[in-house]
Amino acid sequence: MNSSVHRHTSQRCDRPICWIAQLALGFCLALIGAGLPAQSLAPPPTLTPDLADFPLVQPYDLGVITISQQGVAAPFHTMPIPLTGAIAVPDGPGPFPWVLLLHGRHPGCHFADGDDSQWPCPPETETRYDWGLAYLAQALAEAGYGVLVPNLNGAFTDTYGATAANRSDLADQRSSQIINAHLTQLEAAHRGDSGDFDMPLDGQVDHSKLAVVGHSMGGGAAALWALGQAQASQPASTRPPSALVLVAPTRSQSVSDRPEVFQLPDVPAAVLVGGCDRDIFDFSSLYYLETARQDSARTTPAIGVLLWGANHNFFNAAVAPDDYYRLPNHRDLCDPQRSSHRLSRVIQEDVLSQYIITFLQAVWSEPTDRHPLATLGLAPDRAAPSHFQGLSATTNLVLPATHRFTVFNAETSPEQLPQPSPGLTLHRCPSFAACAGRPRPYPKFPGVLALRWATPTEQLHFPLPSVPINTFDSLELRLAMNANVTDSEVALGLILQDQQGKAVRVDIPATAPALRQFSEKATPGHTYPTALRVPLQQFHGVNLTALVSLTIVLDQVSPGRLYLSTIEFVRR
């Protein structure tokens, strides 16, 4: 078998910027904090699970294929890839919907920091990150889904021409070919040739229901592969998926340098990110939602869930370190020794399993009068939830453009700003640009209108065009607030006024999800606007067919700052 060894010097691993030295130091600090002497510390072990613990999950080995590479020296135009992975099939008769699980890029013999990266790895030294998703494969199979978990270490190996400059592009080339090869083998098994999987799979694939779930760089690979499938005529074995779930996804490229690579295909999609993620420290995963919002031709919804207490590594059971210690700030929220919001590995695994199952049930459910997103707490005619599965979270719901009427968009609306009251100052802050002459806090998107006030009661007035709003369900603002608020104070009010002069005000308490702050120490700089939805039935008495204005009233007593991204009316 051919192999290659390549020494690299970059310390970038599975996120825009990665400080491996801080990872090692942080791990040491974690153990010291737990009472272990520093001299006894060893490099963090891997946690490759034992598949015997998951009775429906079986390993497979489909042999070795050769893939092609572009943009590398001639000796590396081809590369050997062992087709290994794990498969889970439900009990009972099929055919079944199938879920493809894609793991991320994590350290190992294939991606060794400061040492020799190897490929293929000797079996006894390779960390099986595909097996790290066995808990998820077992849960999905128990829920009635067939599951395929390819080993993607070959896509992310730092060999066969990979350098710090091109490794992400090569990962894109490799991952698509590897995914297609595994799915081609699954299709062959579906047609009766199932010997390589060591289990009967004849007629077990429901081709109308294929979901792809990707974590970390596996999430970036999932979105890229799904885009490619949607843009080309494909055989049955590699047809486009009908659902997509991205878990802390990354392309390992700066979102401000290459925002165009964060694209979503037009299928129901969900993006789940942790507030204590130290790989996606810049929240770049959420830019997938911005590209979906900018797509005027999109016909399917995209969901965003920011689960505040989750980190990056605990979604894969084969990744040992708590990545909080890579950058140990936001302690009130993220320090597992002091925060009531931090989630354990077990909780993160359970939340992800239940979320994916609920999401797929909603996407693939038979049409009913009930909106399918209601099962996720994200129906457009309901207020945005403050918790997800009992855990602190904020959310965004990107509906197709035909289901939204935009009143204001800080990124695209005309330069003339709405008229503020005298004590309210406004600054327009485009994506990836300075805000009022100061650097933007993370994330550096989307475009926002920064509002600052020192005394109550300030107002911001938006005239409304003569468009009947009675066909919509809710008024939705995307905003983030940085103010010293308490649970007992009203943060802001929303007033709709009609042509007859009738005005109705709805007060928004500071406990609303979009306005929530854990503490000043917990979330400094995290200003990603999240959804504040007010069902229009709460404005009872105003004529929704003849509205003339929307006014935002800022009742906060102490000085405050609010970042406003969009104002829209939305409908099911």
C-alpha positions as CSV (number, residue, x, y, z in Angstrom):
1,M,0.0,0.0,0.0
2,N,1.4,3.4,-0.9
3,S,2.0,5.9,1.9
4,S,3.4,9.4,2.3
5,V,5.0,11.3,5.1
6,H,4.8,15.1,5.2
7,R,6.1,17.5,7.9
8,H,4.0,20.6,8.5
9,T,4.5,23.6,10.7
10,S,1.0,25.1,10.8
11,Q,-0.9,24.8,14.0
12,R,-4.3,25.2,12.4
13,C,-6.7,22.4,13.1
14,D,-10.4,22.3,12.4
15,R,-11.2,25.9,13.0
16,P,-10.2,29.3,11.6
17,I,-7.3,29.7,14.1
18,C,-6.1,27.0,16.4
19,W,-3.5,27.3,19.1
20,I,-2.4,23.8,19.8
21,A,0.0,25.0,22.5
22,Q,-2.9,26.6,24.3
23,L,-4.8,23.3,24.0
24,A,-2.0,21.4,25.7
25,L,-1.6,24.1,28.3
26,G,-5.3,24.3,28.9
27,F,-5.6,20.5,29.4
28,C,-2.8,20.7,31.9
29,L,-4.5,23.5,33.7
30,A,-7.7,21.5,33.8
31,L,-6.1,18.5,35.4
32,I,-4.1,20.7,37.9
33,G,-7.4,22.4,38.8
34,A,-8.7,18.9,39.5
35,G,-6.0,18.3,42.0
36,L,-3.5,16.3,39.9
37,P,0.2,17.1,40.2
38,A,1.7,18.7,37.0
39,Q,4.6,16.3,36.7
40,S,2.2,13.4,36.3
41,L,0.5,14.8,33.3
42,A,0.6,12.9,30.0
43,P,-0.6,13.9,26.5
44,P,-4.4,13.8,26.4
45,P,-5.6,10.4,25.3
46,T,-8.1,9.7,22.6
47,L,-11.4,8.2,23.6
48,T,-12.1,5.8,20.7
49,P,-15.3,4.0,21.7
50,D,-15.8,0.3,21.8
51,L,-18.4,-0.5,19.2
52,A,-19.5,-3.5,21.3
53,D,-21.3,-0.9,23.5
54,F,-23.6,-0.1,20.5
55,P,-25.3,-3.3,19.4
56,L,-26.8,-1.8,16.2
57,V,-23.5,-0.3,15.0
58,Q,-21.0,-2.5,13.1
59,P,-17.6,-1.6,11.5
60,Y,-17.0,-2.3,7.8
61,D,-14.0,-2.4,5.4
62,L,-14.8,-2.0,1.7
63,G,-11.2,-2.2,0.5
64,V,-9.1,0.6,-1.0
65,I,-9.9,3.0,-3.8
66,T,-7.7,5.6,-5.5
67,I,-8.9,9.2,-5.7
68,S,-7.6,12.1,-7.7
69,Q,-6.2,15.5,-6.6
70,Q,-5.6,18.7,-8.4
71,G,-3.2,21.6,-7.6
72,V,-0.5,19.3,-6.2
73,A,2.8,18.0,-7.5
74,A,2.6,15.0,-10.0
75,P,3.5,12.3,-7.4
76,F,0.3,13.3,-5.5
77,H,-2.2,13.4,-8.4
78,T,-3.6,10.1,-7.0
79,M,-4.1,9.0,-3.4
80,P,-5.1,5.7,-1.8
81,I,-8.2,5.8,0.5
82,P,-9.3,2.8,2.6
83,L,-13.1,2.7,2.6
84,T,-13.7,2.0,6.3
85,G,-16.4,3.2,8.6
86,A,-19.4,2.1,10.7
87,I,-23.0,1.2,9.7
88,A,-26.2,0.9,11.7
89,V,-29.4,-0.6,10.5
90,P,-32.7,-0.7,12.4
91,D,-34.4,-3.9,13.4
92,G,-37.4,-4.8,11.2
93,P,-38.2,-4.6,7.6
94,G,-37.1,-1.7,5.3
95,P,-36.7,0.3,3.3
96,F,-35.4,2.9,5.7
97,P,-34.5,6.6,5.5
98,W,-30.8,6.9,5.7
99,V,-28.5,9.4,7.5
100,L,-24.9,10.0,6.5
101,L,-22.7,11.1,9.5
102,L,-19.5,13.0,8.8
103,H,-16.9,13.6,11.5
104,G,-14.5,16.4,11.6
105,R,-10.7,16.9,11.4
106,H,-9.0,16.2,14.7
107,P,-5.4,15.4,15.8
108,G,-4.0,11.9,15.0
109,C,-1.4,10.1,13.0
110,H,-3.0,11.6,9.9
111,F,-2.9,15.1,11.2
112,A,-0.1,15.4,13.7
113,D,1.0,18.7,15.1
114,G,4.7,19.3,14.9
115,D,5.4,15.6,14.0
116,D,5.2,13.5,10.9
117,S,1.7,13.1,9.5
118,Q,1.2,9.7,7.9
119,W,-1.3,8.2,5.4
120,P,-2.6,5.6,5.5
121,C,-2.2,5.3,9.3
122,P,-1.3,1.9,10.8
123,P,-4.7,0.5,12.0
124,E,-3.3,0.2,15.6
125,T,-2.5,4.0,15.7
126,E,-5.4,5.5,13.8
127,T,-7.9,7.3,15.9
128,R,-11.4,6.4,14.6
129,Y,-13.3,9.6,14.7
130,D,-16.1,7.9,12.8
131,W,-16.5,5.5,15.8
132,G,-16.8,8.7,17.9
133,L,-20.2,9.2,16.4
134,A,-21.4,5.6,17.2
135,Y,-23.6,6.9,20.0
136,L,-25.4,9.0,17.4
137,A,-25.6,6.2,14.9
138,Q,-27.1,3.9,17.6
139,A,-29.7,6.5,18.6
140,L,-30.7,7.1,15.0
141,A,-31.0,3.4,14.2
142,E,-33.2,2.9,17.3
143,A,-35.4,5.6,15.9
144,G,-35.7,3.8,12.6
145,Y,-33.0,5.3,10.4
146,G,-30.2,3.5,8.6
147,V,-26.9,5.2,9.3
148,L,-23.6,5.3,7.4
149,V,-20.5,6.8,9.1
150,P,-17.5,7.0,6.7
151,N,-14.0,7.3,8.0
152,L,-12.9,10.7,6.7
153,N,-9.4,10.8,8.2
154,G,-8.1,10.5,4.6
155,A,-9.8,13.7,3.6
156,F,-8.1,15.6,6.3
157,T,-4.7,14.0,6.4
158,D,-1.7,16.4,6.1
159,T,0.0,14.3,3.5
160,Y,-0.1,13.7,-0.3
161,G,0.7,17.3,-1.1
162,A,-1.2,19.0,1.7
163,T,0.3,22.2,3.1
164,A,-1.0,24.9,5.4
165,A,-2.1,26.9,2.3
166,N,-4.0,24.2,0.4
167,R,-5.1,21.7,3.0
168,S,-8.7,23.0,3.1
169,D,-9.0,22.9,-0.7
170,L,-7.6,19.4,-0.8
171,A,-10.1,18.3,2.0
172,D,-12.9,19.6,-0.2
173,Q,-11.6,17.5,-3.2
174,R,-11.1,14.4,-1.1
175,S,-14.2,14.4,1.0
176,S,-16.6,14.5,-1.9
177,Q,-14.9,11.6,-3.6
178,I,-14.8,9.6,-0.4
179,I,-18.5,10.3,0.3
180,N,-19.5,9.3,-3.2
181,A,-17.5,6.0,-2.9
182,H,-19.2,5.0,0.3
183,L,-22.7,5.8,-1.0
184,T,-22.0,3.9,-4.2
185,Q,-21.2,0.9,-2.2
186,L,-24.4,1.3,-0.1
187,E,-26.4,1.5,-3.3
188,A,-24.7,-1.7,-4.5
189,A,-25.7,-3.4,-1.3
190,H,-29.2,-2.1,-1.7
191,R,-29.3,-3.8,-5.1
192,G,-28.2,-7.1,-3.6
193,D,-24.4,-7.0,-3.4
194,S,-24.0,-6.6,0.4
195,G,-21.0,-8.9,1.0
196,D,-18.6,-6.1,1.9
197,F,-20.9,-4.8,4.6
198,D,-21.3,-8.2,6.1
199,M,-25.1,-7.8,6.5
200,P,-28.1,-8.1,4.2
201,L,-29.0,-4.7,2.8
202,D,-31.2,-5.7,-0.1
203,G,-33.9,-3.1,-0.7
204,Q,-33.1,-1.3,2.6
205,V,-32.6,2.2,1.2
206,D,-35.4,4.7,0.8
207,H,-33.9,7.0,-1.9
208,S,-36.4,9.8,-1.2
209,K,-35.1,10.3,2.3
210,L,-31.3,10.9,2.8
211,A,-30.1,13.3,5.4
212,V,-26.5,14.4,5.9
213,V,-25.2,15.4,9.4
214,G,-21.7,16.9,9.7
215,H,-19.7,18.0,12.7
216,S,-16.9,20.6,12.5
217,M,-15.1,20.2,9.2
218,G,-17.4,17.3,8.5
219,G,-20.1,20.0,8.6
220,G,-18.3,22.0,6.0
221,A,-17.9,18.9,3.9
222,A,-21.6,18.0,4.2
223,A,-22.7,21.4,3.0
224,L,-20.2,21.4,0.1
225,W,-21.1,17.9,-1.0
226,A,-24.9,18.6,-0.8
227,L,-24.3,21.7,-3.0
228,G,-22.4,19.7,-5.5
229,Q,-25.2,17.1,-5.7
230,A,-27.9,19.7,-6.2
231,Q,-26.0,21.4,-9.0
232,A,-25.3,18.2,-11.1
233,S,-27.1,15.3,-12.6
234,Q,-26.3,12.4,-10.3
235,P,-26.9,8.7,-10.4
236,A,-29.2,7.1,-7.8
237,S,-26.3,6.2,-5.5
238,T,-25.3,9.9,-5.0
239,R,-28.5,11.9,-5.4
240,P,-28.9,15.1,-3.4
241,P,-29.9,14.8,0.3
242,S,-33.3,16.0,1.4
243,A,-32.2,17.3,4.8
244,L,-29.0,18.7,6.3
245,V,-27.8,19.2,9.9
246,L,-24.5,21.0,10.5
247,V,-23.0,20.8,14.0
248,A,-20.5,23.6,14.7
249,P,-19.6,23.5,11.0
250,T,-16.4,25.1,9.6
251,R,-14.5,25.3,6.4
252,S,-11.3,26.1,8.4
253,Q,-11.1,29.3,6.4
254,S,-11.6,32.9,7.6
255,V,-15.2,33.8,7.0
256,S,-14.2,37.4,6.3
257,D,-11.7,36.4,3.6
258,R,-14.0,33.8,1.9
259,P,-17.6,34.3,2.9
260,E,-18.7,32.8,-0.4
261,V,-17.7,29.3,0.7
262,F,-20.3,29.3,3.5
263,Q,-23.3,28.3,1.3
264,L,-26.3,26.1,2.0
265,P,-28.1,24.0,-0.5
266,D,-31.8,24.6,-0.9
267,V,-32.9,21.8,1.4
268,P,-34.3,22.0,5.0
269,A,-31.2,22.7,7.1
270,A,-30.3,23.2,10.7
271,V,-27.1,24.8,12.1
272,L,-26.3,24.0,15.8
273,V,-23.5,25.9,17.5
274,G,-22.2,26.0,21.1
275,G,-21.6,29.2,23.0
276,C,-18.5,27.7,24.6
277,D,-17.0,26.4,21.4
278,R,-13.3,27.3,21.2
279,D,-12.8,25.9,17.7
280,I,-15.5,28.2,16.2
281,F,-14.5,31.1,18.4
282,D,-15.6,33.7,15.8
283,F,-19.1,32.1,15.4
284,S,-18.4,31.7,11.7
285,S,-20.7,28.6,11.6
286,L,-23.6,31.0,11.8
287,Y,-22.7,32.6,8.5
288,Y,-24.4,29.6,6.8
289,L,-27.6,31.2,8.1
290,E,-26.7,34.6,6.6
291,T,-26.1,33.1,3.1
292,A,-29.4,31.3,3.3
293,R,-31.2,34.6,4.2
294,Q,-29.5,36.3,1.3
295,D,-30.7,33.7,-1.2
296,S,-33.9,35.1,-2.7
297,A,-34.6,31.9,-4.6
298,R,-34.5,29.7,-1.5
299,T,-37.7,27.7,-1.0
300,T,-36.9,25.8,2.2
301,P,-36.3,26.9,5.8
302,A,-33.0,27.1,7.7
303,I,-32.8,26.9,11.5
304,G,-30.1,28.2,13.8
305,V,-29.7,27.1,17.4
306,L,-27.1,28.6,19.6
307,L,-26.8,26.3,22.6
308,W,-25.0,28.5,25.1
309,G,-23.5,25.8,27.3
310,A,-22.1,23.5,24.6
311,N,-18.5,23.2,23.5
312,H,-17.0,21.9,20.3
313,N,-15.3,18.6,21.1
314,F,-18.1,16.9,23.2
315,F,-20.1,16.2,20.1
316,N,-17.6,13.5,19.1
317,A,-16.9,10.8,21.7
318,A,-13.4,10.1,20.3
319,V,-12.2,13.7,21.0
320,A,-10.9,13.8,24.6
321,P,-10.1,17.4,25.6
322,D,-12.6,20.0,26.8
323,D,-11.8,22.7,24.3
324,Y,-12.8,25.4,26.8
325,Y,-9.3,25.3,28.2
326,R,-7.9,26.3,24.8
327,L,-9.2,29.8,25.5
328,P,-10.5,29.9,29.1
329,N,-12.6,33.1,29.1
330,H,-16.3,33.7,29.6
331,R,-15.9,31.8,32.8
332,D,-19.3,32.6,34.2
333,L,-20.8,30.8,31.3
334,C,-18.2,28.3,30.1
335,D,-16.0,27.2,33.0
336,P,-17.2,23.7,33.9
337,Q,-16.1,24.2,37.5
338,R,-18.3,27.3,38.1
339,S,-21.0,27.6,35.5
340,S,-24.4,26.0,35.8
341,H,-24.9,26.4,32.1
342,R,-22.0,24.3,30.9
343,L,-23.0,21.0,29.5
344,S,-21.3,17.6,30.0
345,R,-20.3,15.3,27.2
346,V,-23.3,13.0,28.0
347,I,-25.8,15.9,27.8
348,Q,-24.4,17.2,24.6
349,E,-24.6,13.7,23.0
350,D,-28.2,13.3,24.2
351,V,-29.2,16.7,23.0
352,L,-27.7,16.2,19.6
353,S,-29.3,12.8,19.2
354,Q,-32.8,14.1,20.1
355,Y,-32.4,17.2,18.1
356,I,-31.6,15.3,14.9
357,I,-34.4,12.8,15.4
358,T,-36.9,15.6,16.0
359,F,-35.7,17.6,13.0
360,L,-35.9,14.7,10.6
361,Q,-39.3,13.8,11.9
362,A,-40.4,17.3,11.2
363,V,-38.8,17.5,7.8
364,W,-40.1,14.1,6.6
365,S,-43.5,14.3,8.2
366,E,-46.7,14.1,6.3
367,P,-48.3,17.5,5.6
368,T,-50.8,18.6,8.4
369,D,-52.3,21.8,9.6
370,R,-49.7,22.0,12.3
371,H,-46.4,23.6,11.2
372,P,-43.7,21.0,11.3
373,L,-41.2,23.4,12.9
374,A,-43.6,23.7,15.9
375,T,-42.0,20.5,17.2
376,L,-38.7,22.3,17.4
377,G,-40.2,25.4,19.1
378,L,-39.6,27.4,15.9
379,A,-43.0,27.9,14.3
380,P,-43.1,31.3,12.6
381,D,-46.4,32.1,14.3
382,R,-45.0,31.6,17.8
383,A,-42.5,33.5,20.0
384,A,-38.9,32.4,19.8
385,P,-38.1,29.9,22.6
386,S,-35.7,30.8,25.4
387,H,-34.7,27.1,26.0
388,F,-34.1,24.1,23.8
389,Q,-34.7,20.7,25.4
390,G,-34.6,22.6,28.8
391,L,-31.2,24.2,28.1
392,S,-30.4,27.9,27.6
393,A,-30.5,28.7,23.9
394,T,-31.2,31.4,21.3
395,T,-32.6,30.7,17.9
396,N,-33.0,32.0,14.3
397,L,-35.5,30.9,11.7
398,V,-34.7,31.7,8.1
399,L,-37.9,31.4,6.1
400,P,-38.0,31.6,2.3
401,A,-38.1,35.1,0.9
402,T,-41.7,34.6,-0.2
403,H,-42.7,34.1,3.5
404,R,-41.1,37.4,4.7
405,F,-41.8,41.1,4.2
406,T,-38.8,43.1,5.0
407,V,-39.3,46.5,6.8
408,F,-35.6,47.1,7.5
409,N,-32.3,45.3,6.7
410,A,-29.1,46.9,8.1
411,E,-27.1,45.2,5.3
412,T,-29.2,46.1,2.3
413,S,-31.7,48.9,3.1
414,P,-31.1,52.4,1.7
415,E,-28.4,54.5,3.3
416,Q,-31.1,56.9,4.8
417,L,-31.6,55.7,8.3
418,P,-34.8,55.7,10.3
419,Q,-35.4,58.9,12.3
420,P,-34.3,58.5,16.0
421,S,-35.4,60.6,18.9
422,P,-32.9,63.2,20.1
423,G,-31.1,61.1,22.7
424,L,-30.6,58.1,20.5
425,T,-27.5,57.7,18.3
426,L,-27.2,55.4,15.3
427,H,-24.2,53.9,13.5
428,R,-24.4,51.6,10.5
429,C,-22.1,48.6,10.7
430,P,-21.7,46.5,7.6
431,S,-20.5,42.9,7.8
432,F,-16.7,42.5,8.3
433,A,-16.2,46.2,8.8
434,A,-15.5,48.6,11.6
435,C,-18.5,49.8,13.6
436,A,-18.4,53.6,14.4
437,G,-14.7,53.6,13.9
438,R,-14.2,50.7,16.3
439,P,-13.5,47.0,15.6
440,R,-16.6,44.8,15.4
441,P,-17.0,42.3,18.2
442,Y,-17.5,38.7,17.2
443,P,-19.2,37.7,15.1
444,K,-18.3,40.4,12.5
445,F,-21.6,39.7,10.7
446,P,-24.4,40.3,9.8
447,G,-24.7,44.0,9.1
448,V,-26.3,45.8,12.1
449,L,-27.6,49.2,13.1
450,A,-26.0,50.1,16.4
451,L,-28.2,52.0,18.7
452,R,-26.9,53.8,21.8
453,W,-28.8,55.8,24.4
454,A,-28.1,57.3,27.8
455,T,-31.6,58.1,29.2
456,P,-35.1,56.7,28.7
457,T,-37.4,56.9,26.8
458,E,-35.9,56.9,23.3
459,Q,-37.7,55.9,20.1
460,L,-36.9,54.7,16.6
461,H,-39.6,55.2,14.0
462,F,-40.0,53.1,10.9
463,P,-42.7,54.2,8.3
464,L,-44.5,51.2,6.8
465,P,-45.6,51.0,3.1
466,S,-49.2,50.4,2.4
467,V,-49.0,46.7,2.2
468,P,-51.6,44.5,4.0
469,I,-49.9,42.7,6.8
470,N,-52.9,40.6,7.9
471,T,-51.7,37.7,5.8
472,F,-48.6,37.4,8.0
473,D,-48.3,35.7,11.4
474,S,-45.6,37.5,13.4
475,L,-43.4,40.6,13.6
476,E,-39.8,39.5,13.8
477,L,-36.8,41.5,14.8
478,R,-33.3,40.1,14.8
479,L,-31.3,41.9,17.4
480,A,-28.7,41.6,20.2
481,M,-28.6,43.8,23.3
482,N,-25.7,44.9,25.4
483,A,-27.2,46.7,28.4
484,N,-27.4,46.4,32.1
485,V,-30.9,45.0,32.5
486,T,-32.7,43.1,35.2
487,D,-35.4,40.6,35.0
488,S,-38.0,43.1,36.4
489,E,-37.4,45.8,33.8
490,V,-39.1,46.3,30.4
491,A,-36.3,46.3,27.9
492,L,-38.3,47.8,25.0
493,G,-41.7,48.3,23.5
494,L,-43.1,47.8,20.0
495,I,-45.9,50.0,18.7
496,L,-47.9,49.4,15.5
497,Q,-50.0,52.3,14.3
498,D,-52.7,52.2,11.5
499,Q,-54.0,54.9,9.2
500,Q,-56.9,55.7,11.6
501,G,-54.4,56.6,14.3
502,K,-55.0,53.5,16.4
503,A,-51.8,52.4,18.1
504,V,-51.1,49.2,20.1
505,R,-48.0,48.6,22.1
506,V,-46.5,45.3,23.1
507,D,-43.9,45.3,25.9
508,I,-40.9,43.0,25.5
509,P,-39.4,42.0,28.9
510,A,-35.6,41.8,29.4
511,T,-36.0,38.0,29.8
512,A,-36.9,37.6,26.1
513,P,-34.3,35.2,24.5
514,A,-32.8,37.8,22.1
515,L,-32.2,40.2,25.0
516,R,-30.8,37.8,27.5
517,Q,-27.3,38.3,29.0
518,F,-25.8,35.8,31.3
519,S,-23.6,38.4,32.8
520,E,-21.2,41.1,31.6
521,K,-18.3,38.6,32.1
522,A,-20.1,35.7,30.4
523,T,-20.7,36.9,26.9
524,P,-18.7,40.0,26.0
525,G,-18.4,40.5,22.2
526,H,-21.1,37.9,21.4
527,T,-23.4,40.1,19.5
528,Y,-25.0,37.8,16.9
529,P,-28.6,39.0,16.4
530,T,-31.2,36.4,17.3
531,A,-34.9,36.2,16.7
532,L,-37.5,38.2,18.7
533,R,-40.9,37.1,17.3
534,V,-44.1,38.7,18.4
535,P,-47.3,37.0,17.1
536,L,-49.5,39.7,15.4
537,Q,-52.5,38.6,17.4
538,Q,-50.8,40.4,20.3
539,F,-51.4,43.7,18.5
540,H,-55.2,43.2,18.8
541,G,-57.2,46.2,17.9
542,V,-54.9,47.8,15.2
543,N,-55.9,47.5,11.6
544,L,-53.3,45.2,10.0
545,T,-54.5,45.9,6.5
546,A,-53.7,49.6,6.8
547,L,-50.5,50.1,9.0
548,V,-48.5,53.2,8.7
549,S,-45.6,52.8,11.2
550,L,-43.6,50.7,13.6
551,T,-41.9,52.4,16.5
552,I,-39.3,50.8,18.8
553,V,-39.4,52.3,22.3
554,L,-36.3,51.9,24.4
555,D,-37.5,52.1,28.0
556,Q,-34.3,50.8,29.6
557,V,-33.4,53.1,32.5
558,S,-29.6,52.7,32.4
559,P,-27.4,53.5,29.3
560,G,-27.8,50.8,26.7
561,R,-26.7,49.5,23.4
562,L,-28.7,47.5,20.9
563,Y,-27.7,45.9,17.6
564,L,-30.5,45.7,15.1
565,S,-30.1,43.6,12.0
566,T,-33.5,43.1,10.4
567,I,-37.2,43.8,10.9
568,E,-39.6,41.6,9.0
569,F,-43.2,40.3,9.0
570,V,-43.1,36.5,8.6
571,R,-45.7,33.9,7.9
572,R,-46.1,30.1,7.7
